[in-house]
Amino acid sequence: MKLLRHLVLLSFKDNVSPSDIDLVTKSFVKLQQEIREIEGFESGINCSMEGLNKNYSHGYMLTFLSNEDMDTYLNHPKHLEFKEFSQAYIDDLLVFDFWANRILPEQVEEFR
């Protein structure tokens, strides 16, 4: 089964405190309870030692089962409210949507 992934990477303004970042994250996570089309939600802080994160410090991965579900999320009043609220804290963001294929070790040859 393919899953639609909505990857959001954030960098926060220099004057934003850790408690402000926590507030933004909790508000984002809460959308999963308010928008039933969100199939899954994951979040984390950059821990790469490669130094290629381009100042993005926090990542969020939302999962949807269809384009229609993601469209509902994108236009949902609670999501729009979150976007407006979080703008005061966010310096930059990157959004990347993709249909994920789970590739098991025995399937690697199919993708070469």
Secondary structure, 3 states (H helix, E strand, C coil): CCEEEEEEEEEECCCCCHHHHHHHHHHHHHHHHHCCCCCEEEEEECCCCCCCCCCCCEEEEEEECCHHHHHHHHHCHHHHHHHHHHCCCEEEEEEEEEEECCCCHHHHHHHC
